[in-house]
Structure formats: C-alpha cells, structure tokens
Amino acid sequence: MEEPKLFIEFQDDRLVINEEVTAYLEQLTNKAEVIAIVGKHRTGKSYLLSRFFGSGQGFPVGHSRKPCTKGIWLWARPHPTHYNITLILLDTEGLDDHEGKPINDQKIILLTALLSSFLLYNTLRCIDASAMQDLKYPF
C-alpha cells in the first residue's frame, strides 16, 4: 500500500469499515504485525508513525489546531528488515478532540487495542491519572 488509507470512520454513532482496505488486507499472504498508536489530539501520533518507514512522509500531518486524522487510518508496507512480514500501522483520531465525542474516544481505544499486536500510547509528558482514566471503558 503506497499511502495510508482511511480504514474505519465514524458515521453518526456507527463504525464504518472501508471495503477497499478490507479487500487489500484479505489478499496479504505474509505474516502481519500491527502497530497502533493512540493518544491526545495534536501530540504527533501521525508524524511518529510515518517515521517507521524512514521518510517521514505518509500519514497526513497538520500545522494548525484543527485535527487531521479522523477515525482509524491504515498503512501497510513490507517490514524494513524482515521481508516475510507485512508491517501494518494504525493511526487514530486524537483523544479529547473538541470536534469528537467522548464515547468515540473510548471506542477508538478499545478497537485499536483489539486490532493491534503492539499499542503505543503517545503523550507529551508522563502518563498521569487523567490519561489512565481515558483508557477505562465503561461497561
């Protein structure tokens, strides 16, 4: 996959999966490792994941307070050193986004944790009690 694509988006209160991305994933034959990132909005999640493939180009990155990433984006490429592995990166909508809903934050965290082999929690400072509260899902 040459560039990241929107994988899962929110439409009203539903999660909608991009069928084009699903078809791409179904045709993969290599073992896949999924690395996902969650964290507050505007903390550099997209930039950090784009660096995995060296160039820093990839996921859309903004230069304003307006969020760029909505939903969950996916980028699949051959692993840079293990040629029999496909590396799948999941970039997520930022938590506490003023345009989003708190329930969407919880859905993003839960779904991303279920889909990933490795989950990164990106933060500007140390993980505090407020960050831990964000990770709780109300059952």
Phi and psi in degrees as a GROMACS rama.xvg file:
@    title "Ramachandran Plot"
@    xaxis  label "Phi"
@    yaxis  label "Psi"
@TYPE xy
-71.1713  -30.1145  GLU-2
-142.834  157.033  GLU-3
-62.8151  150.625  PRO-4
-133.602  148.613  LYS-5
-63.408  123.518  LEU-6
-100.735  -50.5872  PHE-7
-134.855  130.538  ILE-8
-129.871  159.103  GLU-9
-92.2638  128.179  PHE-10
-125.252  109.075  GLN-11
59.7855  -118.574  ASP-12
-108.134  16.6412  ASP-13
-109.533  151.144  ARG-14
-95.5809  127.944  LEU-15
-118.071  127.393  VAL-16
-95.3999  135.862  ILE-17
-74.6219  114.121  ASN-18
-65.6471  -30.3261  GLU-19
-63.5534  -42.23  GLU-20
-68.9722  -40.6638  VAL-21
-59.5157  -43.6371  THR-22
-62.8263  -39.235  ALA-23
-62.0996  -46.1329  TYR-24
-63.7367  -36.9762  LEU-25
-64.9991  -27.3808  GLU-26
-88.4792  -3.3424  GLN-27
-67.3517  138.068  LEU-28
-111.764  -20.5458  THR-29
-77.4903  161.596  ASN-30
-62.0375  145.585  LYS-31
-120.352  138.958  ALA-32
-115.094  128.083  GLU-33
-109.309  119.444  VAL-34
-111.378  123.481  ILE-35
-123.001  155.482  ALA-36
-132.576  136.729  ILE-37
-130.72  161.784  VAL-38
159.705  175.494  GLY-39
-60.8845  156.483  LYS-40
-66.329  150.411  HIS-41
61.0981  41.8125  ARG-42
-116.574  6.93768  THR-43
92.2485  20.051  GLY-44
-61.2535  -48.1211  LYS-45
-63.5933  -43.0714  SER-46
-62.4003  -45.4648  TYR-47
-60.0539  -47.3587  LEU-48
-65.0504  -36.6978  LEU-49
-61.2644  -28.6311  SER-50
-71.3175  -15.5345  ARG-51
-57.7525  -31.8584  PHE-52
-101.07  13.5045  PHE-53
93.6541  -40.5796  GLY-54
-83.3332  -24.5163  SER-55
83.9574  -3.82792  GLY-56
-95.7192  144.71  GLN-57
156.44  -99.0639  GLY-58
-67.9796  141.853  PHE-59
-59.6839  136.076  PRO-60
-127.088  133.273  VAL-61
-102.812  165.229  GLY-62
-123.42  26.7263  HIS-63
-139.083  -177.41  SER-64
-76.903  -12.7204  ARG-65
-75.0302  126.538  LYS-66
-66.8541  144.044  PRO-67
-95.8492  -41.2912  CYS-68
-91.3532  123.606  THR-69
-122.19  134.068  LYS-70
76.0447  -146.165  GLY-71
-124.537  124.269  ILE-72
-103.002  150.493  TRP-73
-129.098  140.595  LEU-74
-138.893  120.321  TRP-75
-115.031  130.487  ALA-76
-145.677  160.233  ARG-77
-61.4619  142.085  PRO-78
-59.4159  138.107  HIS-79
-66.3258  -23.0771  PRO-80
-124.696  -20.6493  THR-81
-111.679  97.9559  HIS-82
-71.0268  -12.9852  TYR-83
-95.4557  11.0831  ASN-84
-122.836  135.875  ILE-85
-97.317  128.312  THR-86
-96.0344  121.906  LEU-87
-112.514  122.548  ILE-88
-106.201  133.622  LEU-89
-114.854  118.526  LEU-90
-105.303  133.814  ASP-91
-117.027  156.037  THR-92
-58.0576  139.776  GLU-93
-69.0128  143.496  GLY-94
-74.7641  152.302  LEU-95
61.7867  26.3596  ASP-96
-67.9687  131.997  ASP-97
-65.6959  -17.4602  HIS-98
-92.8962  -10.6611  GLU-99
-97.642  179.376  GLY-100
-112.178  142.664  LYS-101
-55.6282  -36.7058  PRO-102
-65.5302  -31.27  ILE-103
-66.6835  -37.0854  ASN-104
-57.3525  -46.5957  ASP-105
-66.2675  -38.7055  GLN-106
-65.0948  -40.1737  LYS-107
-63.6055  -46.1616  ILE-108
-61.3423  -48.521  ILE-109
-63.8375  -50.0206  LEU-110
-63.4909  -42.0973  LEU-111
-64.11  -40.8224  THR-112
-63.5908  -38.2311  ALA-113
-70.3072  -33.44  LEU-114
-83.45  -19.3925  LEU-115
-98.5569  151.766  SER-116
-83.9923  -35.7478  SER-117
-134.456  129.449  PHE-118
-116.204  122.573  LEU-119
-101.324  132.063  LEU-120
-105.969  110.269  TYR-121
-91.7356  131.357  ASN-122
-144.306  153.703  THR-123
-77.3125  -29.5571  LEU-124
-128.693  -152.343  ARG-125
-76.036  158.333  CYS-126
-77.1488  118.023  ILE-127
-109.931  -175.167  ASP-128
-61.7545  -36.0654  ALA-129
-63.2045  -41.673  SER-130
-65.0617  -40.7263  ALA-131
-65.353  -35.6876  MET-132
-63.6589  -36.1527  GLN-133
-62.2102  -28.5892  ASP-134
-82.0762  -9.69736  LEU-135
-81.0359  139.137  LYS-136
-110.994  127.402  TYR-137
-78.1577  112.463  PRO-138
